[in-house]
Amino acid sequence: MLKVYNTLTRKLEEFHPIHEKENRVYMFVCGPTVYDSPHVGHARSYVAYDVIAKYLRYKGWSLFYVQNITDIDDKIIRRAQETGKTWKEIAREYEEEYHRAMKRLFVDSVNLYARATEHIPEIIDQIKRLMEKGYAYETEDGVYFDITKFPEYGKLSGQRLEDLMAGARVEVNENKRHPYDFALWKKAKPGEPTWESPWGPGRPGWHIEDTAISERYLGQQYDLHGGGMDLIFPHHECEIAQMEAISGKKPFVRYWLHNGFLEVNGEKMSKSLKNFWTIEDVLKKVRPEALRYFLLSTHYRSPINFSDENLEQAQKAWEGLAKTVRKLKKLAKDGKEGEPREQVVEALEDIRKRWEDAMDDDFNTPKALAVLHDWATLVNREVVESGLKEEAGMALEILEKWDTVLTLFRSILESDGGVSEELVEGLMRIIITVRQKLREQKLYEISDWIRAELGNLGIQLNDRGKETTWEMT
């Protein structure tokens, strides 16, 4: 039986979705605000929920997974003003970069990506209903949610409304009735993008976009909501207040999941500390599978320490496993004929069960990876040693099923013996590194020739400052 830790109840609970009889599960995860390059903190979160989604499907659930894209926000507007680009150019540029990064990390479990700006009618409709029910009020600068009208505000984070009110700082916005009232609609300011509304031109607040999107695609109540621990308060607290105020149904979400923070060498990742790593930075050092392995080596609810040493260890661990997978794949094709031995069959079944037990324990990927290494030990000690084709096929079948969840060996498993994606990725890393060194030495004629020749082969290089990415055209 799958058990998940629910932030709302602070308990490990058996998983029983709302539509259990119909075998359906609905899941929403807060997506990125697209104003900058995706970083390893994004990778930490979205790889975790990718595995969670894939394991739910592994268990036989029909899962519909939605992720929003915040494509209008103060940070996006500020970046547009700094660069001279439009807000839409900034949002689309970094959204595309985000999708490229997720593709490279094999994050492909999301059914629907929903942009905030494409759901303005739904947002306006929710605000109207909140006003009609007396939960929201209009001011000179926007429309706000009145938290005093929702006494359970704070139940997700464990904060009491009366404590929030008593401990509130001096009023910053005189238009608001209470400092913790949050914006549903922001009226237009000079130079900012706007949309028409019953309260005049403006743009949506941050929290309302998520409930408007989730209500449209998942309904007023659904099963799983994921995000980083930093979103518990106020973001997810506000989502609960909005949707439960509108619908009168509780709980808005049955299971709240939150992933731990990512730290760099023991410190919080921050541009000011110069320890800020983009996903592209990291993938210049290691394979995407190695980064994915590293991220899964810590439980999703625990903090994870990002360092060159830890990344290198993950790369070595993955390479050792990959070597075993390659040997096994060859043996399953060209091994000796013969009946599989009973002790090997039993050992493989025990390992398969232990792996599922690990994943059933709140998606415990560190335990699942430990079982994977036990599988590799058994394969090398027994299966490779015997050379039996049928044993190899059984062991490979187990790994293939696991990899629909972990997605660590797809490039190897899907290879037909020709040029592998793994080899192409490695060669491109070498070429890009050589070209960067040529540019540093101002040997532009040679570096430009490399770029042109790759272009002739259908490979486009994209230079952004000191960073270079590639894509097939």
Residue pairs with C-beta under 8 A, 6 or more apart in sequence:
1 14
1 15
1 360
2 14
2 15
2 59
2 359
2 360
3 12
3 13
3 14
3 15
3 360
3 361
3 362
4 12
4 13
4 15
4 224
4 255
4 257
4 362
4 363
5 11
5 12
5 13
5 257
5 301
5 362
6 12
6 13
6 254
6 255
6 256
6 257
7 156
7 232
7 256
7 257
7 258
8 155
8 156
8 251
8 253
8 255
8 256
10 158
12 362
13 255
15 255
17 24
17 25
17 26
17 61
17 223
17 254
18 26
18 221
18 222
18 223
18 254
19 25
19 26
22 62
23 60
23 61
23 62
24 61
24 62
24 63
24 64
25 56
25 61
25 62
25 63
25 64
25 223
25 224
26 63
26 64
26 66
26 218
26 219
26 222
26 223
26 224
27 49
27 52
27 53
27 56
27 63
27 64
27 65
27 66
27 222
27 223
27 224
27 225
27 226
28 65
28 66
28 67
28 68
28 210
28 213
28 214
28 218
28 222
28 224
28 225
28 226
28 253
29 45
29 46
29 49
29 65
29 66
29 67
29 110
29 225
29 226
29 227
30 67
30 68
30 210
30 226
30 227
30 228
30 231
30 235
31 67
31 68
31 69
31 70
31 113
32 38
32 42
32 69
32 70
32 94
32 95
32 98
33 70
33 73
33 75
33 76
34 69
34 70
34 71
34 76
34 90
34 91
34 92
34 93
34 94
34 95
34 98
35 73
35 75
35 76
35 78
35 79
35 90
35 91
35 94
36 75
36 79
36 94
37 94
37 97
37 278
37 279
37 280
38 94
38 97
38 98
38 101
38 102
38 278
38 279
39 269
39 276
39 277
39 278
39 279
40 262
40 269
40 277
40 278
40 279
40 282
40 291
40 306
41 228
41 261
41 262
41 269
42 98
42 101
42 279
43 101
43 105
43 279
43 282
43 291
43 295
44 259
44 262
44 295
44 304
45 226
45 227
45 228
45 259
46 102
46 105
46 107
47 105
47 107
47 292
47 295
47 296
48 226
48 259
48 295
48 296
48 300
48 363
49 109
49 226
49 257
49 259
50 106
50 107
50 108
50 109
50 110
50 407
51 296
51 300
51 363
51 365
51 405
51 406
51 407
52 224
52 226
52 257
52 300
52 363
53 63
53 65
53 109
53 110
54 109
54 404
54 405
54 407
55 359
55 363
55 405
56 63
57 63
57 109
57 404
58 359
58 401
58 404
58 405
63 109
63 111
64 111
64 112
64 217
64 218
65 109
65 110
65 111
65 112
66 110
66 111
66 112
66 114
66 213
66 214
66 217
66 218
67 110
67 112
67 113
67 114
68 113
68 114
68 115
68 116
68 209
68 210
68 213
69 95
69 98
69 113
69 114
69 115
69 116
70 76
70 116
70 206
70 209
71 88
71 91
71 92
71 95
71 115
71 116
71 117
72 87
72 91
72 116
72 117
72 193
72 203
72 204
73 206
76 87
76 90
76 91
77 87
77 192
77 193
79 85
79 90
80 86
80 87
80 89
80 90
81 191
83 90
85 93
87 193
88 193
91 117
95 115
99 113
100 469
100 471
101 279
101 280
102 108
104 279
104 283
104 288
105 279
105 288
105 291
105 292
106 288
106 289
106 292
106 407
106 410
108 407
112 217
114 213
114 217
116 123
116 204
116 209
116 213
117 195
119 209
119 212
119 213
119 216
120 195
120 204
122 212
122 213
122 215
122 216
123 185
123 204
123 208
123 209
123 212
124 185
124 197
124 198
125 212
126 184
126 208
126 211
126 212
126 215
126 242
126 246
127 136
127 143
127 184
127 185
127 197
127 208
128 198
129 246
130 136
130 145
130 184
130 242
130 245
130 246
131 137
131 138
131 143
133 245
133 246
134 146
134 149
135 145
135 146
135 149
135 150
135 241
135 245
135 246
136 143
136 144
136 145
136 146
136 184
137 143
137 144
137 146
137 177
138 199
139 175
139 176
140 175
140 187
141 173
141 175
141 186
141 187
142 175
142 183
142 184
142 185
142 186
142 187
142 199
142 202
142 205
143 183
143 184
143 185
143 199
144 175
144 176
144 177
144 181
144 182
144 183
144 184
145 181
145 182
145 184
145 238
145 241
145 242
145 245
146 177
146 178
146 181
147 153
147 161
147 164
147 178
147 180
147 181
147 182
147 241
148 161
148 165
148 177
148 178
149 245
150 161
150 241
150 244
150 245
151 161
152 161
152 240
152 241
152 244
153 161
153 164
153 180
153 237
153 241
154 160
154 161
154 163
154 164
154 233
154 237
155 237
155 240
156 232
156 233
156 236
156 237
156 240
156 256
157 232
157 233
157 237
159 233
159 237
164 180
165 178
165 180
168 178
168 179
168 180
169 179
171 179
172 179
173 179
180 234
182 205
182 207
182 234
182 238
183 205
183 206
184 204
184 205
184 207
184 208
184 242
185 197
185 199
185 202
185 203
185 204
185 205
185 208
186 202
186 203
186 204
186 205
187 199
187 200
187 201
187 202
188 194
188 200
188 201
188 202
188 203
192 203
193 203
194 201
194 202
194 203
195 201
195 202
195 203
195 204
204 212
206 235
207 234
207 235
207 238
207 239
207 242
208 242
210 235
210 239
211 239
211 242
211 243
211 246
214 222
214 225
214 243
215 243
215 246
220 243
220 246
220 247
220 249
220 252
221 247
221 249
221 251
221 252
221 253
221 254
222 253
222 254
223 253
223 254
223 255
224 253
224 254
224 255
224 257
225 236
225 239
225 253
225 255
225 256
225 257
226 257
226 258
226 259
227 235
227 236
227 257
227 258
227 259
228 258
228 259
228 261
229 258
229 259
229 260
229 261
230 261
231 258
232 256
232 258
236 256
239 252
240 251
240 252
240 253
243 252
244 250
244 251
244 252
257 300
258 301
259 300
259 301
260 298
260 299
260 300
260 301
260 302
260 303
260 304
261 268
261 303
261 304
262 269
262 303
262 304
262 306
263 269
263 303
263 304
263 305
263 306
264 273
264 275
264 276
264 277
264 305
264 306
264 307
265 275
265 305
265 306
265 307
266 305
267 273
267 275
269 275
269 276
269 277
269 306
270 276
277 306
278 467
279 291
280 467
280 469
281 467
282 291
282 311
283 291
284 429
284 432
284 433
285 308
285 311
286 294
286 311
286 312
286 314
286 315
287 315
287 318
287 422
287 425
287 426
288 425
289 318
289 322
289 408
289 409
289 411
290 311
290 314
290 315
290 318
290 319
291 311
291 314
292 406
292 407
292 408
293 314
293 317
293 318
293 369
293 408
294 306
294 310
294 311
294 314
295 304
296 365
296 366
296 368
296 369
296 406
296 408
297 314
297 317
297 365
297 366
297 369
298 304
298 365
298 366
299 362
299 363
299 364
299 365
299 366
300 363
300 365
301 362
317 373
318 408
320 376
321 372
321 373
321 376
321 408
321 409
322 409
322 412
324 376
324 379
324 380
324 384
325 399
325 409
325 412
325 413
326 412
327 379
327 380
327 384
328 379
328 383
328 384
328 392
328 395
328 396
328 399
329 396
329 412
329 413
331 383
331 384
331 387
331 389
331 392
332 389
332 392
332 393
332 395
332 396
333 389
334 389
335 387
335 388
335 389
335 390
335 391
335 392
336 386
336 387
336 388
336 389
337 388
337 389
337 390
338 386
338 388
338 389
338 390
339 390
340 388
340 390
340 391
340 394
341 382
341 386
341 388
341 391
343 382
344 378
344 382
344 383
344 386
344 391
344 394
345 394
347 378
347 382
348 375
348 378
348 394
348 395
348 398
351 371
351 374
351 375
351 378
351 398
352 398
354 371
354 374
355 368
355 371
355 372
355 375
355 402
358 364
358 365
358 367
358 368
358 370
358 371
359 365
359 368
359 405
361 367
365 406
368 402
368 406
369 406
372 402
372 406
375 395
375 398
375 399
378 395
379 395
382 391
383 391
383 392
383 395
384 392
399 409
399 413
400 413
403 409
403 410
403 413
411 420
411 421
411 422
411 425
412 420
412 422
414 421
415 421
415 422
428 459
428 470
431 450
431 454
432 461
432 468
432 470
434 450
435 447
435 450
435 451
435 461
435 468
436 466
436 468
438 444
438 446
438 447
438 450
439 447
451 461
454 460
454 461
454 470
455 461
455 473
458 472
458 473
459 470
459 471
459 472
459 473
460 470
460 471
460 472
460 473
461 468
461 469
461 470
462 468
462 469
462 470
462 471
